[in-house]
Amino acid sequence: MPFYYYRSKMCFYIWIHKKYRQPYIGIVEGKCISHPDLLQENRARMKILLLDPEKDLPVEKIGEIVKEVMKHYK
């Protein structure tokens, strides 16, 4: 599973959702982020952003989420 780090801390990862069979971006400290497109599911700490493989990446939405996440790593 590819993880992306910020300041030596796990921040994001990319994986495939077993149920929906779609790629997603996982946010490690997702519990601290409030965004309508993030799913908590049965995760205690992480939230995910499902990505539609048939469409372009939602760059603006990802940027908003990244900015929120970076606030928690300072």
CNS distance restraints for C-alpha pairs under 8 A (distance, minus, plus):
assign (resid   1 and name CA) (resid  13 and name CA) 6.99 0.50 0.50
assign (resid   1 and name CA) (resid  14 and name CA) 6.81 0.50 0.50
assign (resid   1 and name CA) (resid  15 and name CA) 6.60 0.50 0.50
assign (resid   2 and name CA) (resid  13 and name CA) 5.62 0.50 0.50
assign (resid   2 and name CA) (resid  14 and name CA) 6.04 0.50 0.50
assign (resid   2 and name CA) (resid  15 and name CA) 7.81 0.50 0.50
assign (resid   3 and name CA) (resid  10 and name CA) 6.63 0.50 0.50
assign (resid   3 and name CA) (resid  11 and name CA) 7.27 0.50 0.50
assign (resid   3 and name CA) (resid  12 and name CA) 5.76 0.50 0.50
assign (resid   3 and name CA) (resid  13 and name CA) 4.34 0.50 0.50
assign (resid   3 and name CA) (resid  14 and name CA) 7.01 0.50 0.50
assign (resid   4 and name CA) (resid  10 and name CA) 6.14 0.50 0.50
assign (resid   4 and name CA) (resid  11 and name CA) 5.72 0.50 0.50
assign (resid   4 and name CA) (resid  12 and name CA) 5.06 0.50 0.50
assign (resid   4 and name CA) (resid  13 and name CA) 5.90 0.50 0.50
assign (resid   5 and name CA) (resid   9 and name CA) 5.20 0.50 0.50
assign (resid   5 and name CA) (resid  10 and name CA) 4.53 0.50 0.50
assign (resid   5 and name CA) (resid  11 and name CA) 5.14 0.50 0.50
assign (resid   5 and name CA) (resid  12 and name CA) 6.95 0.50 0.50
assign (resid   6 and name CA) (resid  10 and name CA) 6.57 0.50 0.50
assign (resid   6 and name CA) (resid  11 and name CA) 6.14 0.50 0.50
assign (resid   6 and name CA) (resid  73 and name CA) 7.61 0.50 0.50
assign (resid   7 and name CA) (resid  73 and name CA) 7.73 0.50 0.50
assign (resid  10 and name CA) (resid  28 and name CA) 6.73 0.50 0.50
assign (resid  11 and name CA) (resid  27 and name CA) 6.18 0.50 0.50
assign (resid  11 and name CA) (resid  28 and name CA) 5.34 0.50 0.50
assign (resid  11 and name CA) (resid  29 and name CA) 7.11 0.50 0.50
assign (resid  11 and name CA) (resid  69 and name CA) 7.98 0.50 0.50
assign (resid  12 and name CA) (resid  25 and name CA) 6.69 0.50 0.50
assign (resid  12 and name CA) (resid  26 and name CA) 5.45 0.50 0.50
assign (resid  12 and name CA) (resid  27 and name CA) 4.81 0.50 0.50
assign (resid  12 and name CA) (resid  28 and name CA) 5.88 0.50 0.50
assign (resid  13 and name CA) (resid  25 and name CA) 5.71 0.50 0.50
assign (resid  13 and name CA) (resid  26 and name CA) 5.03 0.50 0.50
assign (resid  13 and name CA) (resid  27 and name CA) 6.82 0.50 0.50
assign (resid  13 and name CA) (resid  28 and name CA) 7.82 0.50 0.50
assign (resid  14 and name CA) (resid  23 and name CA) 7.08 0.50 0.50
assign (resid  14 and name CA) (resid  24 and name CA) 5.78 0.50 0.50
assign (resid  14 and name CA) (resid  25 and name CA) 4.74 0.50 0.50
assign (resid  14 and name CA) (resid  26 and name CA) 6.06 0.50 0.50
assign (resid  15 and name CA) (resid  23 and name CA) 5.62 0.50 0.50
assign (resid  15 and name CA) (resid  24 and name CA) 5.60 0.50 0.50
assign (resid  15 and name CA) (resid  25 and name CA) 6.72 0.50 0.50
assign (resid  15 and name CA) (resid  26 and name CA) 7.47 0.50 0.50
assign (resid  16 and name CA) (resid  21 and name CA) 6.05 0.50 0.50
assign (resid  16 and name CA) (resid  22 and name CA) 5.42 0.50 0.50
assign (resid  16 and name CA) (resid  23 and name CA) 4.22 0.50 0.50
assign (resid  16 and name CA) (resid  24 and name CA) 5.97 0.50 0.50
assign (resid  17 and name CA) (resid  21 and name CA) 5.03 0.50 0.50
assign (resid  17 and name CA) (resid  22 and name CA) 5.36 0.50 0.50
assign (resid  17 and name CA) (resid  23 and name CA) 6.07 0.50 0.50
assign (resid  17 and name CA) (resid  24 and name CA) 6.73 0.50 0.50
assign (resid  18 and name CA) (resid  22 and name CA) 7.74 0.50 0.50
assign (resid  22 and name CA) (resid  50 and name CA) 6.67 0.50 0.50
assign (resid  22 and name CA) (resid  51 and name CA) 6.40 0.50 0.50
assign (resid  22 and name CA) (resid  52 and name CA) 6.58 0.50 0.50
assign (resid  22 and name CA) (resid  53 and name CA) 6.90 0.50 0.50
assign (resid  23 and name CA) (resid  50 and name CA) 6.24 0.50 0.50
assign (resid  23 and name CA) (resid  51 and name CA) 5.52 0.50 0.50
assign (resid  23 and name CA) (resid  52 and name CA) 7.29 0.50 0.50
assign (resid  23 and name CA) (resid  53 and name CA) 7.10 0.50 0.50
assign (resid  24 and name CA) (resid  48 and name CA) 6.27 0.50 0.50
assign (resid  24 and name CA) (resid  49 and name CA) 5.37 0.50 0.50
assign (resid  24 and name CA) (resid  50 and name CA) 4.35 0.50 0.50
assign (resid  24 and name CA) (resid  51 and name CA) 5.27 0.50 0.50
assign (resid  25 and name CA) (resid  48 and name CA) 5.58 0.50 0.50
assign (resid  25 and name CA) (resid  49 and name CA) 5.20 0.50 0.50
assign (resid  25 and name CA) (resid  50 and name CA) 6.66 0.50 0.50
assign (resid  25 and name CA) (resid  51 and name CA) 7.57 0.50 0.50
assign (resid  26 and name CA) (resid  30 and name CA) 7.94 0.50 0.50
assign (resid  26 and name CA) (resid  46 and name CA) 6.71 0.50 0.50
assign (resid  26 and name CA) (resid  47 and name CA) 5.91 0.50 0.50
assign (resid  26 and name CA) (resid  48 and name CA) 4.38 0.50 0.50
assign (resid  26 and name CA) (resid  49 and name CA) 6.49 0.50 0.50
assign (resid  27 and name CA) (resid  46 and name CA) 5.52 0.50 0.50
assign (resid  27 and name CA) (resid  47 and name CA) 5.40 0.50 0.50
assign (resid  27 and name CA) (resid  48 and name CA) 5.95 0.50 0.50
assign (resid  27 and name CA) (resid  69 and name CA) 7.95 0.50 0.50
assign (resid  28 and name CA) (resid  45 and name CA) 6.51 0.50 0.50
assign (resid  28 and name CA) (resid  46 and name CA) 4.71 0.50 0.50
assign (resid  28 and name CA) (resid  47 and name CA) 6.99 0.50 0.50
assign (resid  29 and name CA) (resid  33 and name CA) 7.38 0.50 0.50
assign (resid  29 and name CA) (resid  45 and name CA) 5.90 0.50 0.50
assign (resid  29 and name CA) (resid  46 and name CA) 5.59 0.50 0.50
assign (resid  29 and name CA) (resid  47 and name CA) 7.55 0.50 0.50
assign (resid  29 and name CA) (resid  69 and name CA) 7.28 0.50 0.50
assign (resid  29 and name CA) (resid  72 and name CA) 7.98 0.50 0.50
assign (resid  30 and name CA) (resid  34 and name CA) 7.96 0.50 0.50
assign (resid  30 and name CA) (resid  40 and name CA) 7.84 0.50 0.50
assign (resid  30 and name CA) (resid  45 and name CA) 6.15 0.50 0.50
assign (resid  30 and name CA) (resid  46 and name CA) 4.54 0.50 0.50
assign (resid  30 and name CA) (resid  47 and name CA) 4.56 0.50 0.50
assign (resid  30 and name CA) (resid  48 and name CA) 7.55 0.50 0.50
assign (resid  30 and name CA) (resid  69 and name CA) 7.69 0.50 0.50
assign (resid  31 and name CA) (resid  40 and name CA) 7.68 0.50 0.50
assign (resid  31 and name CA) (resid  44 and name CA) 7.35 0.50 0.50
assign (resid  31 and name CA) (resid  45 and name CA) 5.28 0.50 0.50
assign (resid  31 and name CA) (resid  46 and name CA) 5.94 0.50 0.50
assign (resid  31 and name CA) (resid  47 and name CA) 6.60 0.50 0.50
assign (resid  32 and name CA) (resid  69 and name CA) 7.99 0.50 0.50
assign (resid  32 and name CA) (resid  72 and name CA) 7.80 0.50 0.50
assign (resid  33 and name CA) (resid  65 and name CA) 7.82 0.50 0.50
assign (resid  33 and name CA) (resid  68 and name CA) 6.64 0.50 0.50
assign (resid  33 and name CA) (resid  69 and name CA) 6.82 0.50 0.50
assign (resid  34 and name CA) (resid  38 and name CA) 7.71 0.50 0.50
assign (resid  35 and name CA) (resid  65 and name CA) 7.44 0.50 0.50
assign (resid  37 and name CA) (resid  49 and name CA) 6.38 0.50 0.50
assign (resid  38 and name CA) (resid  47 and name CA) 5.86 0.50 0.50
assign (resid  38 and name CA) (resid  48 and name CA) 5.34 0.50 0.50
assign (resid  38 and name CA) (resid  49 and name CA) 5.03 0.50 0.50
assign (resid  38 and name CA) (resid  50 and name CA) 7.78 0.50 0.50
assign (resid  39 and name CA) (resid  47 and name CA) 5.29 0.50 0.50
assign (resid  39 and name CA) (resid  48 and name CA) 5.21 0.50 0.50
assign (resid  39 and name CA) (resid  49 and name CA) 6.53 0.50 0.50
assign (resid  40 and name CA) (resid  44 and name CA) 7.68 0.50 0.50
assign (resid  40 and name CA) (resid  46 and name CA) 6.63 0.50 0.50
assign (resid  40 and name CA) (resid  47 and name CA) 4.60 0.50 0.50
assign (resid  40 and name CA) (resid  48 and name CA) 6.70 0.50 0.50
assign (resid  41 and name CA) (resid  47 and name CA) 7.54 0.50 0.50
assign (resid  43 and name CA) (resid  47 and name CA) 7.00 0.50 0.50
assign (resid  51 and name CA) (resid  57 and name CA) 7.08 0.50 0.50
assign (resid  52 and name CA) (resid  56 and name CA) 7.78 0.50 0.50
assign (resid  52 and name CA) (resid  57 and name CA) 7.75 0.50 0.50
assign (resid  58 and name CA) (resid  62 and name CA) 6.17 0.50 0.50
assign (resid  59 and name CA) (resid  63 and name CA) 6.04 0.50 0.50
assign (resid  60 and name CA) (resid  64 and name CA) 6.28 0.50 0.50
assign (resid  61 and name CA) (resid  65 and name CA) 6.36 0.50 0.50
assign (resid  62 and name CA) (resid  66 and name CA) 6.08 0.50 0.50
assign (resid  63 and name CA) (resid  67 and name CA) 6.20 0.50 0.50
assign (resid  64 and name CA) (resid  68 and name CA) 6.44 0.50 0.50
assign (resid  65 and name CA) (resid  69 and name CA) 6.17 0.50 0.50
assign (resid  66 and name CA) (resid  70 and name CA) 6.10 0.50 0.50
assign (resid  67 and name CA) (resid  71 and name CA) 6.64 0.50 0.50
assign (resid  68 and name CA) (resid  72 and name CA) 7.32 0.50 0.50
assign (resid  69 and name CA) (resid  73 and name CA) 7.04 0.50 0.50
assign (resid  70 and name CA) (resid  74 and name CA) 6.82 0.50 0.50
